[in-house]
Amino acid sequence: MGKREKLRLSFIVGIAFYFLAVSMVINGAVLPRWMEIFALSTARAGRLFALYYLPYVVATFFSGALCDILGKKPVLVVSQTFLALGFFVVSLADAFPGVEWGVFLAGIGGGFCEAPLTGLVSQIFSGREGYALNLSQISFGLGAATGPYVAGFLLGRAVSWRVLYFVPGLFSVLLVVLLAREEVLFASGRDGGARLGDLRALFRWKGFLLVSFLAIFLYVGAEIGSSAWLSTYFVRELKKGFYLGGAAMGIFWGTMTLGRLIFGFMARKLDYLFLLRILVLLSFFSLLLLNVTQRVSLVLGALFGIGLGFSAIWPLVVARVAQRISDFQATAIGLTVAFGGMGALFFPWFMGMVAGFVGLRWIFVIALVLVAALFLVTQNRIFREGEKYGTSWS
């Protein structure tokens, strides 16, 4: 692939990942305002995350196999169509059920977006997956960092929350047009053409895949679960305003972006497992600090450490799967991402339920436990020696 094509890929993937991140995290930033306007309980508010991640998980489970069978292009066009519909429905909603329906549609679009984009990058940068996926995730991190910050800034100045959904909807429409016209990026011989029955070949990797699924489930549960409630924690528990709540999310996701840049280049030289060990330990001790203090300066410092620790875990786990599995790679990546979506589906809701009984601080206790479990999983022999033990569970 030439320089011009790679530049075009970077633009399309960058914009798509940016607004995919916005679709995932913007609800958490706007949630305190919705709770105020619509008089929502924490349990009802927490259900909103499930309404995004339930269709996200279902769509993601199928997205990889559909890419292997039909090709990535039609799947990505469908994804942006649903994201556009979701953003526009939320922006036009005059009652909370309308918001819920829009979030549900956006979840379908997100589910058909992340795995195919990840597979496209892995396919084009074969052999450098850890580096390429970390760099591609920088745009995701930028979306996750700037989205909540801009939301907090605008909401603090009485700008309508509807604007925060209408503008991303316009960009999703733009991506539908760009993807529908694109040909070169989807011209690989590995894009499409598989038969459904052939996908059973993945079962020889079931040991390695199951451990990878558990790792990504725990990680995404900790990441999305804690970040989803971060703004609400600042507004309600620490008694700070919308601006600081949005800024806290901006610090978290901004550090995630910085970490992906740093560890993306480190992944070109260092072993993925070594990097994962460092990242998980950094996340654990930063979460521990967050759990023992309510001093704002220390909380913000802990968020910096958590963001840096979380930053490259997802790309490195997915890159490890992409390196091990070449046949039906899109399906393997899709399933891995789907299990991450299951963590995002369950834990924000579960954390909201727990917070309703014992307080918002317990959200971060749960995240700490998840990260401790993640450390044990990534040190598991099957995960560490995937090629040797991935085929022995037949």
C-alpha positions in Angstrom: 0.0 0.0 0.0 1.4 3.4 -1.0 1.9 6.5 1.2 -1.3 8.2 -0.1 -3.4 5.1 0.7 -2.0 4.9 4.2 -2.7 8.6 4.7 -6.3 8.1 3.6 -6.6 5.1 5.9 -5.3 7.1 8.8 -7.8 9.9 8.1 -10.8 7.5 7.8 -9.8 5.3 10.8 -8.9 8.4 12.9 -12.3 10.1 12.3 -14.2 6.9 12.8 -12.4 6.0 16.1 -12.7 9.6 17.4 -16.5 9.6 17.1 -16.8 6.0 18.2 -15.2 7.1 21.4 -17.5 10.1 21.6 -20.5 7.8 21.3 -19.2 5.7 24.2 -18.2 8.3 26.7 -20.4 11.4 26.0 -23.4 9.8 27.8 -21.4 9.7 31.1 -20.5 13.4 30.8 -24.1 14.4 30.0 -25.7 12.0 32.6 -25.7 14.4 35.6 -27.7 16.9 33.5 -30.2 14.2 32.4 -30.5 13.0 36.0 -31.4 16.6 36.9 -33.8 17.3 34.0 -35.6 13.9 34.0 -35.4 13.2 37.8 -33.6 9.9 37.3 -32.4 7.5 40.0 -28.9 6.1 39.8 -30.3 2.7 38.9 -32.3 4.1 36.0 -29.4 6.3 34.9 -27.0 3.3 35.0 -29.3 1.4 32.7 -28.4 3.8 30.0 -24.9 2.3 29.7 -26.5 -1.1 29.3 -28.7 0.2 26.5 -25.6 1.2 24.6 -23.4 -1.8 25.3 -26.1 -4.6 24.9 -26.6 -4.0 21.2 -22.9 -3.1 20.9 -21.9 -6.6 22.2 -24.5 -8.4 20.0 -23.4 -6.5 16.9 -19.7 -7.0 17.7 -20.1 -10.8 18.1 -21.3 -10.9 14.5 -19.2 -8.1 13.0 -16.0 -10.1 12.7 -17.6 -13.1 11.0 -19.5 -10.8 8.6 -16.2 -9.1 7.7 -14.6 -12.5 6.9 -17.7 -13.5 4.8 -18.8 -10.3 3.2 -15.8 -8.0 3.6 -15.2 -5.0 5.9 -16.6 -2.3 3.7 -20.4 -3.1 3.9 -20.1 -3.7 7.7 -18.4 -0.4 8.3 -21.0 1.5 6.1 -23.8 -0.1 8.2 -22.0 0.9 11.4 -21.8 4.6 10.5 -25.4 4.6 9.4 -26.6 3.4 12.8 -24.3 5.8 14.6 -25.7 8.7 12.6 -29.3 7.6 13.4 -28.4 7.2 17.1 -26.8 10.6 17.5 -29.7 12.3 15.7 -32.4 10.5 17.7 -30.8 11.6 21.0 -30.4 15.1 19.8 -34.1 15.3 18.9 -35.5 13.5 22.0 -38.0 15.4 24.1 -38.2 12.7 26.9 -35.8 10.2 28.4 -37.2 7.1 26.5 -36.2 9.0 23.3 -32.7 9.3 24.6 -32.6 5.6 25.5 -33.7 4.7 21.9 -31.0 6.9 20.4 -28.3 5.4 22.6 -29.5 1.9 21.7 -29.1 2.7 17.9 -25.7 4.2 18.5 -24.7 1.0 20.3 -25.6 -1.1 17.2 -23.4 1.2 15.1 -20.5 1.1 17.6 -20.7 -2.7 17.6 -20.3 -2.9 13.8 -17.5 -0.3 13.9 -14.7 -1.2 16.4 -13.8 -4.7 15.4 -13.8 -4.1 11.6 -11.7 -1.0 12.0 -9.3 -2.9 14.3 -9.1 -5.8 11.8 -8.5 -3.4 8.9 -5.5 -1.8 10.7 -4.1 -5.3 11.8 -4.5 -6.5 8.2 -2.6 -3.6 6.6 0.1 -3.4 9.3 0.7 -7.2 9.7 3.7 -7.9 11.9 3.4 -4.5 13.6 0.0 -4.9 15.2 1.0 -3.6 18.6 2.5 -0.4 17.2 -0.3 0.2 14.7 -3.2 -0.5 17.0 -1.8 1.7 19.8 -1.4 4.6 17.3 -4.9 4.0 15.8 -6.3 4.2 19.3 -4.8 7.6 19.8 -7.8 9.1 17.9 -10.1 7.1 20.1 -8.4 8.5 23.2 -8.6 12.0 21.8 -12.4 11.6 21.3 -12.8 10.2 24.8 -10.7 13.0 26.2 -12.1 16.0 24.4 -15.7 14.8 24.2 -16.3 14.9 28.0 -14.2 18.1 28.4 -16.1 20.0 25.7 -19.4 18.6 27.2 -18.5 19.8 30.7 -17.4 23.2 29.3 -20.6 23.7 27.2 -23.0 22.3 29.8 -21.4 24.6 32.5 -22.3 27.5 30.2 -25.9 26.5 29.7 -25.4 25.2 26.1 -28.0 22.6 25.1 -26.9 19.0 25.4 -28.6 18.4 22.1 -25.7 20.0 20.3 -23.3 17.4 21.7 -25.1 14.7 19.7 -26.1 16.5 16.5 -22.6 17.5 15.5 -21.2 13.9 15.8 -24.2 12.7 13.7 -23.0 14.9 10.9 -19.6 13.4 10.9 -21.1 9.9 10.8 -22.9 10.9 7.7 -19.6 12.1 6.2 -18.0 8.7 7.0 -20.9 6.8 5.3 -20.1 8.7 2.1 -16.3 8.2 2.4 -16.6 4.5 3.2 -19.1 3.8 0.4 -16.8 5.4 -2.2 -13.6 3.7 -0.9 -12.1 0.8 -2.9 -8.3 0.5 -2.4 -8.4 0.0 1.4 -10.7 -2.9 1.1 -8.9 -4.6 -1.8 -7.0 -7.2 0.3 -7.4 -10.9 -0.6 -8.1 -11.6 3.0 -11.2 -9.3 3.0 -14.3 -11.4 2.6 -14.9 -14.7 0.8 -14.9 -17.1 3.8 -17.7 -19.6 4.4 -19.5 -19.9 7.6 -18.6 -23.5 8.2 -14.9 -22.7 7.8 -15.0 -20.6 10.9 -15.0 -23.7 13.1 -11.2 -23.8 12.5 -10.9 -21.2 15.3 -11.8 -23.9 17.8 -8.2 -25.2 17.8 -7.3 -21.9 19.5 -10.1 -22.0 22.1 -7.8 -22.2 25.1 -5.9 -19.1 24.2 -9.0 -17.3 23.0 -11.0 -18.0 26.2 -8.2 -16.5 28.3 -7.9 -13.5 26.0 -11.7 -13.0 26.2 -11.5 -13.0 30.0 -8.6 -10.5 30.0 -10.4 -8.1 27.8 -13.7 -8.5 29.8 -12.0 -7.6 33.0 -10.0 -4.7 31.5 -12.9 -3.0 29.7 -15.2 -3.5 32.8 -12.6 -1.6 34.9 -12.0 1.1 32.2 -15.5 1.8 31.1 -17.1 1.1 34.5 -15.0 3.6 36.3 -14.8 6.3 33.6 -18.6 6.2 33.0 -19.3 7.3 36.6 -16.3 9.7 36.9 -18.1 12.9 36.1 -21.0 11.9 38.4 -18.5 11.1 41.1 -17.0 14.6 40.9 -20.4 16.3 40.8 -22.2 14.3 43.5 -19.6 12.8 45.8 -16.9 15.4 45.7 -19.4 18.3 45.3 -17.6 19.8 42.4 -19.2 21.4 39.3 -19.8 20.1 35.8 -16.6 21.8 34.5 -14.3 19.9 36.9 -16.2 16.7 36.3 -15.7 17.1 32.5 -12.0 18.1 33.1 -11.4 15.0 35.2 -12.7 12.8 32.4 -10.5 14.8 30.0 -7.4 14.2 32.2 -8.2 10.5 32.3 -8.7 10.1 28.5 -6.0 12.5 27.6 -3.5 10.5 29.6 -4.9 7.3 27.9 -4.0 9.0 24.6 -0.5 10.0 25.7 0.1 6.5 27.0 -0.9 4.9 23.7 1.5 7.1 21.9 4.3 6.2 24.3 3.6 2.5 24.6 2.9 2.2 20.9 6.5 3.1 20.1 7.7 0.9 23.0 5.8 -2.0 21.6 8.1 -1.9 18.5 11.0 -2.9 20.8 9.7 -4.6 23.9 7.8 -7.7 24.6 4.0 -7.3 24.8 3.7 -9.4 28.0 6.3 -7.3 29.8 4.5 -4.1 28.8 1.2 -5.5 30.0 2.6 -6.4 33.4 3.9 -2.9 33.9 0.6 -1.3 32.8 -1.6 -3.5 35.0 0.5 -2.8 38.1 0.5 0.9 37.4 -3.3 0.8 37.1 -3.6 -1.1 40.3 -1.6 1.2 42.5 -3.2 4.3 41.0 -6.7 2.9 41.7 -5.5 2.1 45.2 -4.6 5.8 45.7 -7.9 6.9 44.3 -9.7 4.7 46.8 -8.0 6.1 49.9 -8.4 9.9 49.3 -11.0 12.5 48.4 -8.5 15.3 48.1 -9.1 16.7 44.6 -5.4 17.2 43.7 -4.6 13.6 44.7 -7.7 12.3 42.9 -6.6 14.0 39.7 -3.1 12.7 40.1 -4.5 9.1 40.6 -6.5 9.6 37.4 -3.3 10.5 35.6 -1.8 7.2 36.7 -4.9 5.2 35.9 -5.1 6.6 32.4 -1.5 5.9 31.8 -1.8 2.4 33.1 -5.0 1.6 31.2 -3.8 3.2 28.0 -2.2 0.3 26.0 -3.8 -2.7 27.7 -6.6 -3.0 25.1 -4.4 -2.6 22.0 -1.8 -5.0 23.3 -4.3 -7.8 24.2 -6.0 -7.4 20.8 -2.6 -7.3 19.0 -1.6 -10.5 20.7 -4.7 -12.2 19.4 -4.1 -10.8 15.9 -0.5 -12.0 16.0 -1.5 -15.6 17.0 -4.4 -16.0 14.6 -4.1 -15.2 10.9 -6.9 -17.3 9.4 -10.3 -15.8 10.3 -8.5 -13.0 12.0 -11.5 -10.6 11.8 -13.7 -13.1 13.5 -11.1 -13.7 16.3 -10.7 -9.9 16.8 -14.5 -9.4 16.7 -15.1 -12.0 19.4 -12.3 -10.5 21.6 -13.8 -7.0 21.2 -17.3 -8.4 21.9 -16.2 -9.8 25.2 -14.8 -6.4 26.1 -18.2 -5.0 25.2 -19.7 -7.5 27.7 -17.6 -6.0 30.4 -18.7 -2.5 29.4 -22.3 -3.8 29.3 -22.3 -5.3 32.8 -20.0 -3.3 35.0 -21.3 0.3 34.6 -24.8 -1.0 35.4 -23.5 -3.1 38.3 -21.5 -0.3 39.7 -24.5 2.0 39.5 -26.6 -0.5 41.4 -23.9 -0.9 44.1 -23.4 2.9 44.3 -27.2 3.3 44.9 -26.8 1.2 48.1 -23.4 2.0 49.5 -22.1 5.2 47.7 -20.3 6.2 44.6 -16.8 5.6 46.0 -17.4 1.8 45.8 -17.3 2.1 42.0 -13.5 2.4 42.2 -13.2 -0.4 44.7 -14.8 -2.7 42.2 -12.5 -1.4 39.5 -9.5 -2.2 41.8 -10.7 -5.8 42.2 -11.1 -6.1 38.4 -7.5 -4.9 37.8 -6.2 -7.3 40.4 -8.0 -10.2 38.6 -6.6 -8.9 35.2 -3.1 -9.2 36.5 -3.6 -12.9 37.4 -5.2 -13.6 34.0 -2.4 -12.0 32.0 0.2 -14.0 34.0 -1.6 -17.2 33.2 0.5 -19.8 31.3 -2.0 -20.2 28.4 -2.1 -16.4 27.8 1.7 -16.1 28.1 2.4 -19.1 25.8 -0.5 -18.9 23.5 1.0 -20.8 20.6 2.0 -23.8 22.7 -1.1 -24.1 24.8 -3.7 -22.6 22.6 -4.1 -25.9 20.6 -4.1 -28.3 23.5 -7.6 -27.8 24.8 -9.3 -29.8 22.1 
